[in-house]
Amino acid sequence: MILVNLSKTWPEVMTRTDDAQRATLQDWAGISDDSLDTYGDVILGIYRNHVVTAYDITGWKRLPDHRVRFTGVESKMWKHLIGTANPAEPWTRGQARPVKYLDTRVLTEGTVQPEDFSGGRRAVVNGFTLTVDGNNATVTVPVGAQLTIVNAPAEL
């Protein structure tokens, strides 16, 4: 899974001066052929550390300036992530339009060890993702699953 930060282009999509597909799929720098082979199944557009687009990658081409232009279709499998927190390590201030990678199996397979990232921890158990950053927690639930929240008893 390739994650792209749309910090510059998503505001243009919201004002209809750009479109979501172009903003997500076109002209990304710094992506190696190895990364394309390993992570090139899905691309998520991220804005303010939330998923705003999800496309299955159907192809790509390397441009003369070495950037990568993807082709893709809206993802049926991953569209449930739209509106949820970034499933990977959050971007930090100053990262303009970088690309990050996440092994798709982290979201599709069973239990994994919690991962540390700047500001918090993240773990996936049977497709449920828990991200904890300080006193804030975000849970992403697989399609068709149910989440029950039980408050811990107050400390006396």
N, C-alpha and C positions, 0 to 999 in steps of 0.2 A: 504494500500500500504506500503510495506517494502522497504526501501532504504538502500543499502549497499555501503560503500565506498571501491572502488577498487584501492586505492592509491598504494598498494604493488603489486597487481596481474595484473592490466591492462597493465603495461609495458611489462610483460611477454606474455600477449595475443598479443600485438602489434608485438613482436618478434617471435611469433608462438611457444613459449615454454610452453604455457598454452592455454586453449581454453575458450572462453567467457562464455559458459554455465557452466562449472565447476567453473570458477572464481566467477560467480554471485550466483550460487545455493548452493555451498557446504560449510558446516561446519562453521556456525555463532554462536558465543557465546552471552550469555546474553539476549536471546529472551525467554520471558515467554509464557506459554500456553495461557494466556489471550491475550497477544499481537498477537499471531498466530490466535486466534479466531477473534479478532477485525480487524487486518490489513492483514491477510494472503491470500489475493486474487491475488496480483500482487507483483513482486519484480523488482525493478529498480537497475541496477548497475550504480554507479556514479564515475566518474573520473574527477578530477580537477573541481568539481562542475558542470559537464555536464553529461547528461544521455548518457550512452554508450550501455546499454542493457535493454531490457524489456521482462519479462517472466510472463506468467500467471502461478500461482502456482497450480499444480495438486495434490500435496501431500507433506508430510514432515515426517521425523522421528527424534526422539531424540537419539543422540549417547550416549555411555556410559560416555563420558566426559561432557555431558549435552549440547553440541553444537547441532545445528539444521542443518540437511541436507535436502534441498528442492528438489523436482522434479518439472519440469515445461516445458512448450512449449513456443516458441517465441510468444509474444503477438501481435495479429493483432490489437486489440483495442488501445494499448499503444505504438506501434512502432513509431508513429509520434513524440514521445517525444525524440527519439534518436537524439542526436546532439543539443538538446536544454538545457537551463540552468536547474539545479537541481530545481524541483518544490517545494521543501521544504526548510527549513532553511539551508543555506550553511554550510559545514564543515569548521572548522577553523584549522589553523596550529597546528600540534601535535596530531590530532585525527587520529590514525593509521588505523583501520579497523572497525570502529563502525557501528552500525545499527541505523537507524532513522525510524520514522513512519509518515505517512500522511494519513488522512482519504480520501479515494478515492473520496468520494462525493465532496470534495473541488474542484476537477477537473471536475466533471460531472454535478454538480447542479448549480443553479443560483447564485445570488449575495451573497457574504459573506463579513463580515467586514474585513477591512485590518488587517493584523497580523504584529506585530512588531517582528523583529529578530535582532540579533547582526549585526548592520551595515545597516539596511534598513527596508523596509516595503513590504508587498506582499498582493495582493487581486485577487480574481477570480470573474469575472462577466460573467455569461452565458457561462462558459467554457474557456473564454479568461483569461489568467493569466498575471498580471503585477507585476513585481518585480522591486523595486527601491532600489538601494544601492548607496547612495551619489548622484553623478551626472550621474550615469549609470542606464539605464532602460532596462529590457528585457521583451518582450511580447511573450507569447506562444499562438498560434492560433489553435483552434480545426480543425480537418480534415474537409475539404470542406468549411471552412470559409474564409473570405477575410479580410485583414487588410489594412486600408488606413491611411497613416501618413500625418498629416497636420502640418507644422511648425507654431509656434506662431509668430505673427508679432514682428519685432525687436523693442526693447524699445528705445524710443527717449530720 
